[in-house]
Amino acid sequence: MWILLYFLDYLFTYVEFIRRFNTQEFIDASGNTYVGYNIHINGLFHCTVRYKQLYSLHEQLAKDLDISLPSFPPKKFFPLTTNQQDERRLSLEKYIQAIGQNPVVNNSGMLNGFLLNAQQETVGGPSNNEVMDIFLMNGCKITINVSTGDHSGSVLKKIYKHLRLPEQYYCYFALFIVVQDEAHSVHLLRKLQDFESPFITNKYLHVIGSKVVLGKNYWDVGYDLKLMNNGVALNLLYIQAVAEIQRGWIPITDELNSQLSVLQKNGKKREYLDIIRASKYYGYIQFAPCFCDYPRADTKVLVAIGRNELNIRILNDEGHSEEVFKVSRMRCWRITTLQNGFERGSEESDDFSLELSFEYLIAKEQLQWITITSEQAILMSVCLQAMIDELLSKTVGSNKTQESSEKCWTYVKRDGQSVTIGSRSAEEHEESKKNHCVRQPSKSEPIMKKLADRLKMKKANNVKHNMVDNVQGRQTLEYDIMENNAFRMIGDDDL
């Protein structure tokens, strides 16, 4: 059984999927056997934890946070049978999924800290003298000294200091993992979050051609105008724009290419950006070729997400046509895992495919499900959620800041030893507050009347569907339908 789990980070409601939560047997220093739970996030192995580690996390959350937590799988005084082990694993899956969706837990920082320390312990413990290469979008390399305990925010701060980027621009960039395939095409794999060490994640990714790169971390191209007032930020925007044109992510005409080449040769970076910012696919994330069931089944497409839309370019013998899906007209979406060659009782197979399906308002009171089959389906979902959160924060005009708890807490290692995790200094806490440039509005804030009510559609948020198709010989798991709050903003004039 695979599980889907999403975490909330401090800037957006970023969707991070834990797709598998399987078990593995280990032997401790005393020769005793214990069960370790392997956690995979976004399809990548993240860490291995024991029951007692999760139990300690639960106890501290219950003590420090004034909220009602889900029940934790009880301790057993006798060795577990095979069935009991499976029951415990499933119960732990449900527990982690529940706390991962709780904003109070996530804002406490304890869950992120637990996952970061567990990742570090899984690869052999801390190391303070590592050298890491961070790349700009044009391939230029920045080499910095890191610790395996440095999370993404810590590594970013070191890069910013190296580049001499002013603090007010810190929140506009992030670290991403990109990969280059056999055809030398570059694809974005994922954004690195604060619950992980970029050094560890990339080192143990085991994907040929993977690199950690610095890139833009916002969707509204209007933010460019602010960044272009600073020379370092302007240069980063310019580098990324040139790279995306060279990779074909931003298609341009020969005439425009000639014009941009002259500006590039003369070092006219601002003028270059002023022109390219008006191009169709500037500010989009481009995905590898994949398949869609719209307008018909098995249609080969190129997907791009940006400027509050999901864009599909249809690839066929007659040329390219284009379909545009506004994110505000997506009522909800879901991720589906199709595990091929599934047989009851067999070992989990790595032969699987991912689908992103969204319910779209095609016309007034006419909703239609559209499905994209892609290895990057999870990343597409993350992009949709981040874009909607940014859109809502601007529409509602929320300046609400999510305060993060800075209490000390204890990380229990697999061998039972404890490490006290201290709170950050007041200076670091104030800096983290400055970097929250995009806010997620409260779910209780009135936005506009909900169109789904008018259509008498049942609210589908957090509904889980599990199906097994034995006839087709594959396992189909549909998880957590994500309702789109921006869908409420549609009025009759938009239809």
C-alpha positions in Angstrom: 0.0 0.0 0.0 1.3 3.5 -0.9 0.4 6.6 1.0 -0.1 10.2 -0.1 0.8 12.9 2.4 1.2 16.6 2.1 3.1 19.0 4.4 2.4 22.7 4.8 5.5 24.9 4.8 5.9 28.4 6.0 5.4 30.3 2.8 2.7 28.5 0.9 0.5 25.4 1.4 3.0 23.4 -0.6 1.9 19.9 -1.4 4.7 17.4 -0.6 3.6 13.8 -1.2 4.9 10.8 0.8 4.1 8.1 -1.7 5.4 5.1 0.2 5.7 4.2 3.9 7.2 0.7 3.9 9.2 -1.3 6.4 12.7 -2.7 6.7 14.3 -4.8 9.4 17.5 -3.6 11.2 19.8 -5.0 13.9 20.9 -2.6 16.7 24.2 -2.5 18.5 22.9 -5.1 21.0 22.0 -7.6 18.3 18.3 -7.0 18.6 16.1 -6.8 15.5 13.8 -3.8 15.1 11.5 -2.5 12.3 12.4 0.7 10.5 9.8 2.7 8.6 11.1 4.1 5.3 9.6 7.4 4.3 9.6 8.5 0.7 8.7 12.1 -0.1 7.8 13.0 -3.7 8.9 9.5 -4.8 12.4 10.0 -3.3 13.6 8.1 -0.3 14.0 10.6 2.6 14.7 8.8 5.9 14.1 5.7 8.1 12.5 6.1 11.5 11.6 3.7 14.4 8.2 3.6 16.2 9.7 5.0 19.4 11.0 8.1 17.4 7.5 8.8 16.1 6.1 8.2 19.5 8.5 10.7 21.1 7.5 13.2 18.4 3.8 12.7 19.3 4.4 13.1 23.0 6.2 16.4 22.5 3.6 17.7 20.1 0.8 16.9 22.6 2.7 18.6 25.4 3.8 21.8 23.6 0.8 22.5 21.3 -2.6 23.4 22.5 -4.4 21.3 19.9 -6.2 17.9 19.7 -3.9 15.4 18.0 -5.1 12.1 16.4 -4.6 9.0 18.5 -1.2 7.4 18.2 -0.8 3.6 17.6 -0.5 2.1 21.1 2.6 0.4 22.4 2.7 -3.4 22.5 4.5 -5.4 25.3 5.0 -8.5 23.2 6.5 -9.1 19.7 4.1 -8.1 17.0 2.7 -10.7 14.6 2.9 -10.0 10.8 -0.7 -8.8 10.8 -0.1 -6.5 13.8 3.0 -5.1 12.1 0.9 -4.2 9.0 -1.8 -2.7 11.2 0.8 -0.5 13.0 2.3 0.6 9.7 -1.1 1.6 8.4 -2.0 3.4 11.6 1.3 5.3 11.5 0.6 6.3 7.9 -2.7 7.7 9.0 -1.2 9.5 12.0 1.6 11.2 10.0 -0.9 12.2 7.3 -3.1 13.8 9.8 -0.4 15.9 11.6 1.1 16.7 8.2 -2.1 18.5 7.3 -2.3 20.4 10.6 -1.1 24.0 10.2 -0.4 24.4 13.9 1.9 21.3 13.8 3.7 22.6 10.8 4.1 26.2 12.1 5.7 24.8 15.3 8.7 23.8 13.2 8.9 20.5 15.0 7.8 18.3 12.2 10.3 19.9 9.7 13.0 19.6 12.3 12.2 15.9 13.0 12.3 15.1 9.3 15.6 17.0 8.8 17.3 15.2 11.7 15.9 11.8 10.7 17.3 12.3 7.2 20.7 13.3 8.6 20.7 10.2 11.0 19.7 7.9 8.2 22.8 8.6 6.1 25.2 8.2 9.0 24.9 11.3 11.2 26.2 14.9 11.0 29.1 16.1 8.9 30.2 19.7 9.2 32.9 19.8 6.5 31.1 19.2 3.2 31.6 21.0 0.0 28.5 21.6 -2.2 28.1 23.0 -5.7 25.1 25.2 -6.4 24.5 26.2 -10.0 22.8 29.2 -11.5 20.5 28.7 -14.4 23.2 29.3 -16.9 25.5 26.6 -15.5 27.7 28.9 -13.5 28.8 27.2 -10.3 29.0 28.5 -6.7 30.9 26.3 -4.3 30.1 26.7 -0.6 30.9 24.8 2.6 27.9 23.2 4.2 26.9 20.8 7.0 24.6 17.9 6.4 22.4 19.5 9.0 21.9 22.7 6.9 18.4 22.8 5.6 17.4 24.6 2.4 17.0 27.9 4.1 20.4 27.8 5.7 22.1 26.8 2.4 20.2 29.6 0.6 21.5 32.2 3.1 25.1 31.1 2.4 24.5 31.6 -1.3 22.9 35.0 -0.8 25.9 36.2 1.2 28.2 34.9 -1.5 26.3 36.7 -4.2 25.8 39.8 -1.9 22.0 39.8 -2.4 20.2 42.1 0.0 18.0 40.5 2.6 14.7 42.0 1.2 15.1 39.8 -1.9 15.8 36.5 -0.1 12.2 35.2 -0.4 12.0 35.6 -4.1 14.4 32.7 -4.9 14.7 29.1 -3.9 16.7 25.9 -4.5 15.5 23.3 -7.1 16.8 20.0 -8.3 17.0 19.8 -12.1 18.0 16.8 -14.2 19.3 16.4 -17.8 18.1 13.5 -19.8 19.8 11.5 -22.6 18.6 14.0 -25.2 20.2 16.8 -23.1 16.9 18.3 -22.2 16.7 19.9 -18.8 13.7 19.2 -16.5 12.8 20.5 -13.1 12.5 17.7 -10.7 11.4 19.4 -7.4 11.8 22.3 -5.1 13.9 21.8 -2.0 12.2 22.4 1.3 13.3 23.2 4.8 12.6 19.7 6.1 15.5 18.4 4.1 19.2 18.9 3.6 20.0 19.9 0.0 23.4 18.2 0.3 21.9 14.9 1.4 18.9 14.9 -0.9 21.0 15.5 -4.0 23.9 13.2 -3.0 21.6 10.2 -2.5 19.2 11.0 -5.3 21.0 8.6 -7.6 19.8 10.3 -10.7 22.3 10.9 -13.5 22.8 14.6 -14.3 21.0 16.0 -11.3 22.0 19.5 -10.0 20.9 21.9 -7.3 20.2 25.2 -8.9 19.0 28.7 -7.8 15.9 29.9 -9.4 12.9 32.2 -9.0 10.3 31.3 -6.3 7.2 33.3 -7.4 4.6 33.3 -10.1 3.5 36.9 -10.5 5.9 38.4 -13.0 5.0 41.8 -11.6 7.5 41.0 -8.8 10.2 41.3 -11.4 9.9 45.1 -11.3 11.0 45.2 -7.7 13.9 42.8 -8.2 15.1 44.7 -11.2 16.0 47.6 -8.9 18.9 45.6 -7.5 21.9 44.7 -9.6 22.3 41.2 -8.2 18.6 40.3 -8.4 18.5 41.7 -11.9 21.4 39.6 -13.0 19.7 36.4 -11.6 16.5 37.2 -13.5 18.5 37.9 -16.6 20.5 34.6 -16.3 17.3 32.6 -15.9 15.5 34.2 -18.8 18.5 33.6 -21.2 18.7 30.0 -20.1 15.0 29.4 -20.6 15.2 30.8 -24.1 18.2 28.7 -25.0 16.4 25.5 -23.7 13.3 26.3 -25.7 11.1 26.9 -22.6 10.3 30.4 -24.0 9.6 30.0 -27.7 10.4 33.2 -29.7 10.5 34.3 -33.3 13.7 34.6 -35.3 13.2 38.4 -35.4 12.8 38.6 -31.6 15.8 36.3 -31.2 17.9 38.7 -33.2 16.8 41.6 -31.2 17.6 39.9 -27.9 21.0 38.8 -29.2 22.0 42.4 -29.8 20.9 43.4 -26.3 22.7 40.4 -24.8 25.9 41.3 -26.7 25.8 44.9 -25.5 25.0 43.8 -21.9 21.6 45.5 -21.8 20.1 43.2 -19.2 17.2 45.4 -18.1 16.2 46.1 -21.7 16.5 42.4 -22.4 14.1 41.6 -19.5 11.7 44.3 -20.5 11.2 42.7 -23.9 11.2 39.0 -22.9 8.8 39.6 -20.0 6.0 40.2 -22.5 6.6 36.8 -24.2 3.9 34.1 -23.8 5.8 31.6 -21.7 7.9 33.9 -19.6 7.3 33.0 -15.9 6.1 29.5 -16.7 7.5 26.1 -15.5 7.9 23.8 -18.5 7.4 20.0 -18.1 8.7 17.1 -20.2 6.4 15.8 -23.0 3.6 13.6 -21.6 0.1 12.5 -22.4 -3.4 13.9 -21.8 -6.9 12.7 -22.4 -8.0 16.1 -23.7 -9.2 16.7 -26.3 -8.9 13.0 -26.9 -7.3 10.0 -25.2 -3.5 9.5 -25.5 -2.8 13.0 -26.8 0.9 13.8 -26.6 1.3 17.2 -25.1 3.7 19.8 -23.6 2.5 21.2 -20.3 3.5 24.6 -18.9 2.2 26.2 -15.7 2.4 29.9 -15.1 0.5 33.2 -15.1 -2.5 31.6 -13.3 -3.0 28.9 -16.0 -2.1 25.4 -17.0 -1.2 25.5 -20.7 -1.2 22.4 -23.0 0.4 22.4 -26.4 -0.9 19.5 -28.4 1.8 17.7 -30.5 0.6 16.1 -33.6 1.4 15.7 -37.3 -0.6 18.7 -38.2 1.4 21.0 -36.0 0.9 22.5 -32.6 -2.4 23.6 -31.1 -2.9 25.1 -27.7 -5.4 24.7 -24.9 -5.5 27.0 -21.8 -7.0 26.0 -18.4 -7.3 28.9 -15.9 -6.4 27.8 -12.4 -9.4 29.7 -11.0 -11.7 27.5 -13.1 -10.3 24.2 -11.6 -12.7 23.1 -8.9 -10.3 20.5 -7.5 -7.6 18.1 -8.5 -6.1 14.8 -7.4 -3.0 12.6 -7.9 -3.5 9.0 -9.0 -0.8 6.3 -8.8 -1.2 3.4 -11.2 1.0 0.5 -10.2 1.3 -1.9 -13.1 1.6 -5.6 -12.9 0.0 -5.6 -9.5 -0.9 -9.0 -8.0 -2.5 -9.5 -4.6 0.2 -10.6 -2.1 3.1 -9.7 -4.4 6.0 -7.4 -3.5 5.6 -3.7 -4.3 6.6 -2.9 -7.8 8.5 0.1 -9.0 6.6 -0.1 -12.3 4.1 2.7 -11.8 2.8 5.8 -13.5 1.3 9.1 -12.1 -1.7 11.0 -13.2 -2.8 14.5 -12.4 -6.6 14.9 -12.8 -8.4 18.2 -12.4 -12.1 19.0 -12.6 -12.5 22.0 -14.9 -15.4 24.4 -15.5 -15.6 24.0 -19.3 -18.8 26.1 -19.6 -21.4 27.5 -17.2 -22.6 24.6 -14.9 -20.5 22.2 -17.0 -17.6 20.5 -15.2 -15.3 18.0 -16.9 -12.4 15.9 -15.5 -9.1 16.2 -17.5 -6.2 13.8 -16.8 -2.5 14.3 -17.5 -0.2 11.3 -17.3 3.3 12.3 -16.4 6.2 11.4 -14.1 6.1 15.1 -13.0 2.4 14.9 -12.0 3.2 15.6 -8.3 5.3 18.6 -9.2 2.5 19.9 -11.3 0.2 19.7 -8.3 2.7 21.5 -6.1 2.9 24.3 -8.7 -0.9 24.6 -8.9 -1.2 24.9 -5.2 1.6 27.4 -4.9 0.1 29.5 -7.7 -3.3 29.5 -6.1 -2.0 30.4 -2.7 -0.1 33.4 -4.2 -3.2 34.4 -6.2 -5.5 34.3 -3.1 -3.0 36.2 -0.9 -3.0 39.0 -3.4 -6.8 39.0 -4.0 -7.7 38.8 -0.4 -5.0 41.3 0.6 -4.0 39.2 3.6 -1.0 40.3 5.6 -1.4 37.6 8.1 1.8 36.2 9.4 2.0 32.6 10.6 4.1 32.7 13.8 6.4 29.8 14.3 7.0 28.3 17.7 10.6 28.5 18.8 10.5 26.1 21.8 13.3 23.6 22.4 12.4 20.0 21.7 14.1 16.7 21.8 15.0 14.5 18.9 15.3 10.8 19.9 17.7 8.8 17.8 17.2 5.2 16.6 19.5 3.9 19.4 17.5 5.7 22.0 19.9 8.6 22.6 18.4 12.1 22.8 19.5 15.3 21.3 18.1 18.7 22.4 17.2 20.9 19.5 17.5 24.6 20.7 15.4 27.4 19.5 16.7 29.9 17.0 18.1 33.2 18.1 15.8 36.3 18.2 17.8 37.7 15.3 17.2 34.6 13.1 13.5 34.6 14.0 13.1 38.2 13.0 14.9 37.4 9.7 12.6 34.4 9.0 9.6 36.7 9.5 11.0 39.2 7.0 11.3 36.4 4.3 7.6 35.6 4.4 6.8 37.6 1.3 3.7 35.7 0.3 1.0 34.8 2.8 -1.6 32.1 2.8 -5.0 33.6 3.8 -7.0 32.0 6.5 -9.4 29.3 5.3 -12.1 31.0 7.3 -11.8 34.4 5.6 -14.7 35.2 3.3 -13.6 35.4 -0.3 -16.7 35.3 -2.5 -19.7 33.1 -2.8 -18.8 29.5 -3.6 -19.8 28.5 -7.1 -19.7 24.8 -6.1 -22.7 25.6 -3.8 -24.6 27.0 -6.8 -23.9 23.9 -8.8 -24.8 21.8 -5.7 -21.5 20.1 -5.9 -20.4 18.1 -2.9 -17.3 19.5 -1.3 -14.5 17.0 -2.1 -11.6 18.3 0.1 -9.6 15.5 1.8 -11.7 12.6 0.4 -9.6 9.5 -0.2 -10.4 6.9 -2.8 -8.7 3.6 -3.1 -9.5 1.2 -5.9 -7.9 -2.1 -7.1 -8.4 -3.2 -10.6 -7.7 -6.9 -10.7 -9.0 -7.4 -14.3 -6.5 -4.9 -15.7 -3.7 -6.3 -13.5 -2.9 -3.0 -11.9 -3.4 -1.2 -8.7 -5.0 2.2 -8.8 -4.8 4.5 -5.8 -6.5 7.9 -5.9 -5.7 10.2 -3.0 -6.8 13.4 -1.4 -8.8 15.5 -3.7 -7.5 19.0 -3.3 -10.3 21.6 -3.4 -9.3 24.9 -5.1 -10.3 27.9 -3.0 -9.7 30.2 -6.0 -12.7 28.5 -7.7 -14.9 30.5 -5.3 -13.8 33.7 -6.9 -15.5 33.0 -10.2 -18.6 35.1 -10.9 -21.2 35.0 -13.6 -19.2 37.4 -15.8 -16.3 34.9 -15.9 -18.5 32.3 -17.4 
